[in-house]
Amino acid sequence: MLAKIKMWVSYLLRAAVMRGWRFLNEMFNARRGTSLVSMGVLSFAYRRNAQVATAFQGDPYNLSSQDAIALLELLTQDAVFSGAVDAGKEYTLTAAEREYIFFTPSAKKLVLLRTGDSAKQSWISGWRGRKRPNGNYYPNSRLVRLTRALGISDDEADVILEDYWTNVFKAETEEFVLDANDFDICIGGTESTKFYRCKKCGRVTPYNVKKQCASVKCAGTLEPCDPLKDSAMNHYARLYSSSHSEPLYIKEHTAQLAKDQQTRYQEAFVQKKINALSCSTTFEMGVDVGSLETVYMRDVPPSPSNYVQRAGRAGRAKHSAAFVMTYAKLSSHDFTYYDDPTAMISGKIKAPIFEIENEKILNRHIFAVALSSFFAQHREVYAGDNQTVLLNEGGYELLKEYLNTQPENLRQLLLRSIPAKMHQRLGISDFGWINRLCGEKVFLKPPYRISVEQ
């Protein structure tokens, strides 16, 4: 097993020299269950943390040496996960490489505190906690880590973050970017590199602070584990140890993308610069992607007409053979057509019917109007296709605050645009629809908080 570890690490180091973006890609995606970190192959250690760890080992914090180092590493990893990291002077990322790793061609930056103009710039993340008008802090994972590990207040934790910025990062300019050359690679499967698994969420981490899960949204406890042994038969572990490993470029193609971005993806797909497109149902009609050969469907389409539109994308070129695969999920609809696929593949296509009082459609319209009204009032939250500010940097909480004020202009707009007989049922006048958007059973909910919660 140690020989395989050396092979994996050797491959990563070669990639770091020849293609610096692969090294950064592994750092930025270290939280993924298929990453080299999650599989126990290696971990990353910020070299500058060792010099300040002793400050947490005496009074008043009394952390052990291991806990102190782990806490500082988690703080640094939060900065890495914001995307504010590059390969230093030895390698300059191209726009395409940045988009592959960080999902945006723009360079990410870190500032001490997001205020004023910087709060409106989606590519900038703040290090310290940012306060709301009422004096409370917006969600910030570093504040949570420090208060949970040291038993201190948010204000005290914020002071520590400022000290860290000054004495560890030692940023010489207002905007700061971590240098990947300041990180050491610690090889797994050795006595000096240990890994732990959360008993509750199953997340694997090399950073153990008082046995607390590395995810600030999880209250689970850590236990020692051997991810190398557990992943011995793992597909991704085998792939990493193979010399045939190559990047697979996949992009999401939905109606949420700007038209120019859709066009760029379509052209790159036709030119085979993108290997696969993950599409919503809006891709069924009106999109030309040339000689498409393969279509995968994540579930059985609602009707034969939908199936024809999706499957018919493949095999249009004269000399290509179409391959269409449909996954049947655990539902009565999918089981029905799994048992009788002919009824879907060669079924009768009915004339389309649109019901203006369809609740699903009306709810989508309500949510779209509400978000549009919110963005018009809070332009600092809107960042085009980039949802980071809305979901990860306080925008979601700001949206809920805005809706709870029940703006009269929004109420009137919805009353005019929704059929009158549906007003009471959908809760237009009393804003009862808010619970469907941001309530307990929500339509809009941040699935991950990249720079805030993890």
C-alpha positions in Angstrom: 0.0 0.0 0.0 2.9 2.4 0.8 4.2 1.8 -2.7 0.9 2.9 -4.1 0.8 6.0 -1.9 4.2 7.0 -3.2 3.0 6.4 -6.8 -0.1 8.7 -6.2 2.0 11.4 -4.5 4.7 11.1 -7.2 2.0 11.6 -9.8 0.6 14.6 -8.0 4.1 16.2 -7.6 4.9 15.7 -11.3 1.5 17.3 -12.0 2.3 20.2 -9.7 5.5 20.9 -11.7 4.1 20.3 -15.2 0.6 21.5 -14.7 0.2 23.5 -11.5 -3.5 23.6 -11.8 -3.8 19.9 -10.9 -2.1 20.5 -7.6 -4.4 23.4 -6.8 -7.4 21.4 -7.9 -6.6 18.8 -5.3 -6.2 21.4 -2.6 -9.5 23.2 -3.5 -11.5 20.0 -3.6 -10.0 18.3 -0.6 -13.5 18.1 1.1 -14.8 15.9 -1.6 -15.3 12.2 -0.7 -13.2 11.2 -3.7 -10.3 13.5 -3.0 -6.8 12.2 -2.1 -7.3 13.7 1.3 -10.6 12.0 1.9 -9.1 8.7 0.8 -6.1 9.1 3.2 -3.4 9.4 0.6 -2.2 12.8 1.7 -3.0 16.0 3.6 -1.9 19.6 3.4 -0.2 21.6 6.1 0.3 25.4 6.0 3.9 25.9 6.9 3.4 29.2 8.7 1.0 27.8 11.3 3.7 26.0 13.3 5.2 29.3 14.5 2.0 30.5 16.2 0.5 27.2 17.4 2.1 27.6 20.8 0.0 30.7 21.5 -3.0 28.5 22.0 -1.3 25.9 24.2 -1.0 27.9 27.3 -3.5 30.0 29.3 -6.2 30.8 28.7 -6.9 28.3 25.9 -4.9 25.3 27.0 -5.1 23.4 23.7 -2.9 20.4 23.2 -0.2 20.8 20.5 -2.2 18.6 18.1 -5.4 20.5 18.7 -3.7 23.9 18.2 -2.1 22.9 14.9 -5.3 21.3 13.7 -7.4 24.4 14.5 -5.0 26.6 12.6 -5.0 24.3 9.6 -8.8 24.3 9.5 -8.8 28.1 9.5 -6.3 28.1 6.6 -8.3 25.4 4.7 -11.3 27.8 4.9 -9.3 30.3 3.0 -8.2 27.7 0.4 -11.9 26.6 -0.1 -12.8 30.2 -0.9 -10.5 29.9 -3.9 -8.0 32.5 -2.9 -5.0 30.4 -3.7 -2.6 30.2 -6.7 0.6 28.4 -7.7 2.9 31.3 -7.0 5.4 32.7 -9.4 6.3 29.3 -10.9 3.0 28.8 -12.7 0.3 31.2 -13.9 -3.2 29.7 -14.2 -5.0 30.3 -17.5 -8.7 31.5 -17.4 -9.8 28.0 -18.5 -7.8 26.4 -15.7 -9.3 28.7 -13.2 -12.8 27.9 -14.4 -12.1 24.2 -14.2 -10.9 24.4 -10.6 -12.9 27.3 -9.1 -15.9 27.4 -11.5 -15.0 31.0 -12.6 -12.3 32.4 -14.8 -11.8 35.3 -12.4 -9.0 35.2 -9.8 -10.4 34.9 -6.3 -9.1 37.2 -3.6 -9.2 37.4 0.2 -9.5 40.6 2.2 -9.5 41.2 5.9 -13.1 42.4 6.0 -15.7 42.7 3.2 -17.1 46.2 3.5 -18.4 48.8 1.0 -17.4 48.1 -2.6 -15.7 44.8 -1.7 -19.0 43.4 -0.4 -20.5 43.7 -3.9 -17.7 41.8 -5.6 -18.4 38.1 -5.8 -14.7 37.1 -6.4 -13.7 38.6 -3.0 -14.1 36.8 0.3 -13.7 38.3 3.7 -11.5 36.7 6.4 -12.9 38.4 9.6 -16.5 38.2 10.6 -18.9 40.8 9.1 -21.6 42.3 11.3 -25.2 42.9 10.5 -26.8 46.2 11.2 -28.2 44.7 14.5 -24.7 43.9 15.7 -24.8 40.1 15.1 -22.3 38.4 12.8 -23.1 37.0 9.4 -22.4 33.2 9.3 -18.6 32.7 9.3 -17.0 29.3 9.7 -13.9 30.6 11.2 -15.8 32.3 14.0 -17.6 29.1 14.6 -14.4 27.0 14.7 -12.7 29.4 17.2 -15.7 29.8 19.5 -16.4 26.1 19.5 -12.7 25.1 20.2 -11.7 27.8 22.6 -15.0 28.6 24.4 -14.8 32.3 23.6 -17.3 34.9 22.2 -17.6 35.9 18.6 -16.0 39.3 19.3 -13.0 37.5 20.9 -12.7 35.1 18.0 -12.8 38.1 15.5 -9.8 39.6 17.3 -7.9 36.4 16.8 -8.7 36.3 13.1 -7.4 39.9 12.8 -4.2 38.9 14.6 -3.8 35.8 12.4 -4.2 38.0 9.3 -1.5 40.3 10.5 1.0 37.9 12.0 0.6 34.7 9.9 -0.7 35.7 6.4 1.3 39.0 6.7 -0.6 40.4 3.7 1.3 43.3 2.1 -1.7 44.5 0.1 -5.4 44.8 0.8 -6.2 41.8 -1.3 -4.4 38.5 -0.4 -3.9 35.2 -2.2 -2.4 32.1 -0.6 0.7 30.6 -2.3 0.5 26.9 -2.8 4.3 26.7 -2.3 3.7 27.6 1.4 2.0 24.2 1.9 3.6 20.9 2.7 2.3 17.6 1.4 2.0 15.1 4.3 1.9 11.5 3.1 -0.8 9.2 4.4 -0.2 5.7 5.8 2.6 7.0 8.1 2.8 7.5 11.8 3.0 11.3 11.5 -0.2 11.6 9.4 -3.4 10.4 11.0 -7.0 10.5 9.7 -10.3 10.6 11.5 -13.9 9.9 10.5 -17.0 11.7 11.9 -19.3 9.2 13.5 -22.3 11.2 12.4 -21.7 12.5 8.8 -18.9 10.2 7.8 -16.6 13.0 6.7 -12.9 12.1 6.7 -10.3 14.7 7.9 -6.7 14.8 9.0 -7.6 17.7 11.4 -8.8 16.7 14.8 -9.7 19.5 17.3 -11.2 18.1 20.5 -12.7 15.3 18.5 -15.1 17.8 16.8 -16.2 17.1 13.2 -14.4 19.3 10.7 -17.7 20.5 9.3 -19.1 23.4 11.4 -22.6 22.3 10.5 -22.1 18.9 12.1 -22.2 18.1 15.8 -20.6 14.7 15.4 -17.5 13.4 17.0 -14.3 12.0 15.4 -12.8 8.6 15.7 -9.5 7.3 14.2 -9.8 5.6 10.9 -7.7 4.1 8.1 -9.2 5.5 4.9 -6.4 3.9 2.8 -7.6 0.4 3.9 -11.3 1.4 3.5 -10.7 2.6 -0.1 -8.5 -0.3 -1.2 -11.3 -1.4 -3.7 -12.4 2.2 -4.4 -12.8 3.0 -8.1 -11.2 6.5 -7.6 -8.3 5.1 -5.6 -7.5 2.8 -8.5 -7.9 5.6 -11.0 -5.5 7.8 -9.1 -2.9 5.0 -9.1 -3.2 4.6 -12.9 -1.1 6.4 -15.4 -4.2 6.8 -17.6 -5.9 9.3 -15.4 -7.1 12.3 -17.5 -9.3 15.3 -16.6 -12.9 15.0 -17.6 -14.4 18.4 -18.5 -18.1 18.7 -17.6 -20.2 21.8 -17.6 -23.8 22.5 -16.5 -26.1 23.8 -19.2 -29.3 25.3 -17.8 -31.6 28.2 -18.5 -30.0 30.0 -15.6 -26.8 30.6 -17.6 -26.4 33.9 -19.5 -26.9 33.4 -23.3 -23.3 34.1 -24.2 -22.1 31.6 -21.6 -24.5 29.0 -23.1 -23.1 29.7 -26.5 -19.5 29.3 -25.3 -20.3 25.9 -23.7 -22.1 24.7 -26.8 -19.2 25.7 -29.0 -16.6 24.1 -26.7 -18.7 20.9 -26.6 -18.9 20.7 -30.4 -15.1 21.3 -30.5 -14.7 18.5 -28.0 -13.0 20.8 -25.5 -15.9 19.9 -23.1 -16.5 16.1 -22.7 -20.0 16.2 -21.3 -22.8 18.6 -20.7 -25.1 18.2 -17.7 -28.4 19.7 -18.9 -31.8 20.6 -17.6 -34.9 20.0 -19.7 -34.4 23.4 -21.4 -31.9 21.6 -23.6 -34.6 19.5 -25.3 -35.3 22.1 -28.0 -33.6 24.8 -29.9 -30.0 24.0 -29.1 -27.5 22.8 -31.7 -24.6 20.7 -30.4 -23.6 19.0 -33.7 -22.9 15.3 -33.9 -23.9 14.2 -30.4 -23.4 10.5 -30.0 -24.5 9.7 -26.4 -27.3 10.8 -24.2 -27.7 9.7 -20.6 -31.0 10.4 -18.8 -31.0 10.5 -15.0 -34.6 9.2 -14.8 -37.5 8.2 -17.2 -38.9 11.3 -18.9 -42.6 12.2 -18.1 -43.9 11.3 -21.5 -42.9 9.9 -24.9 -42.7 13.4 -26.4 -40.0 14.3 -23.7 -38.2 11.1 -24.5 -38.1 11.8 -28.2 -36.8 15.3 -27.7 -34.0 14.1 -25.4 -33.0 10.9 -27.1 -33.4 12.4 -30.5 -30.4 14.6 -29.8 -28.0 11.7 -30.5 -27.1 10.2 -33.8 -28.0 13.1 -36.1 -24.8 13.0 -38.1 -24.7 10.7 -41.1 -21.9 8.5 -39.9 -22.6 8.3 -36.2 -24.4 5.7 -34.1 -26.6 6.9 -31.3 -26.3 5.5 -27.8 -29.1 6.4 -25.3 -29.2 5.2 -21.7 -32.0 5.9 -19.3 -31.8 5.3 -15.6 -35.0 4.2 -13.8 -35.2 5.6 -10.3 -37.2 4.2 -7.4 -40.6 5.5 -8.4 -43.8 3.9 -9.8 -43.5 6.0 -13.0 -40.0 4.8 -13.7 -40.8 1.2 -12.8 -43.8 1.1 -15.1 -41.7 2.1 -18.1 -38.8 -0.1 -17.0 -41.1 -3.1 -17.3 -42.5 -1.8 -20.6 -39.9 0.4 -22.3 -41.7 0.3 -25.7 -44.6 2.3 -24.2 -42.1 5.2 -23.7 -39.8 4.7 -26.7 -42.6 4.2 -29.2 -45.5 5.7 -27.2 -48.2 8.0 -28.5 -47.2 11.7 -28.4 -50.1 13.9 -27.2 -50.7 17.5 -28.1 -49.2 19.8 -25.4 -51.6 21.4 -22.9 -50.8 24.3 -20.7 -52.8 24.9 -17.5 -52.5 28.6 -16.4 -53.5 27.6 -12.9 -50.8 25.0 -12.5 -49.4 25.5 -8.9 -45.9 24.4 -9.8 -45.6 27.0 -12.6 -47.2 29.7 -10.5 -44.8 29.0 -7.6 -41.8 29.3 -9.9 -43.2 32.6 -11.1 -43.7 33.8 -7.6 -40.2 32.9 -6.6 -38.7 34.4 -9.7 -40.5 37.7 -9.1 -39.5 37.7 -5.5 -35.8 37.1 -6.3 -35.9 39.7 -9.0 -37.4 42.3 -6.6 -34.8 41.4 -4.0 -31.8 41.7 -6.4 -33.1 45.1 -7.5 -33.0 46.3 -3.9 -29.7 44.5 -3.0 -27.5 44.7 -6.1 -24.5 43.7 -4.0 -25.9 40.2 -3.7 -26.4 39.7 -7.5 -23.4 38.3 -9.3 -24.8 36.9 -12.6 -24.3 33.1 -12.8 -22.2 33.1 -9.7 -24.4 32.1 -6.7 -21.7 32.3 -4.1 -22.7 35.7 -2.6 -26.4 34.6 -2.4 -25.8 31.2 -0.9 -22.5 31.5 0.9 -21.9 35.0 2.0 -24.9 36.2 3.9 -27.2 36.8 0.9 -29.6 34.1 1.8 -30.2 35.5 5.3 -30.6 39.0 3.8 -33.2 37.6 1.4 -35.2 36.2 4.3 -35.0 39.5 6.1 -36.2 41.3 3.0 -39.2 39.0 2.4 -40.2 39.1 6.1 -40.8 42.9 5.7 -43.6 42.0 3.1 -42.7 44.7 0.6 -45.9 46.3 -0.7 -44.6 46.7 -4.2 -43.8 43.0 -4.4 -47.3 42.2 -3.1 -49.0 44.3 -5.8 -46.8 42.9 -8.5 -47.8 39.3 -7.6 -51.5 40.3 -7.2 -51.4 41.6 -10.8 -49.6 38.7 -12.3 -51.2 35.7 -10.6 -54.7 34.6 -11.5 -57.2 36.1 -9.0 -58.7 32.7 -8.1 -55.3 31.5 -6.9 -54.5 34.4 -4.6 -55.8 32.9 -1.4 -54.6 29.4 -2.2 -51.1 30.5 -2.8 -51.0 33.0 0.0 -50.3 36.1 -2.2 -51.8 38.8 0.1 -50.4 37.5 3.4 -47.1 36.4 2.0 -47.8 32.8 3.0 -45.8 31.6 0.0 -42.5 32.7 1.8 -42.6 29.4 3.7 -42.4 27.5 0.5 -39.3 29.4 -0.6 -37.4 29.9 2.7 -39.4 28.0 5.3 -38.8 24.6 7.0 -39.6 22.6 3.8 -37.9 25.0 1.5 -37.5 25.4 -2.2 -34.4 27.6 -1.8 -31.8 26.4 0.6 -28.0 26.6 0.5 -26.8 23.0 0.0 -23.3 24.0 1.0 -21.6 27.1 2.3 -18.2 26.9 0.7 -16.6 29.8 2.5 -18.9 30.0 5.5 -19.9 26.6 6.9 -17.3 24.2 5.7 
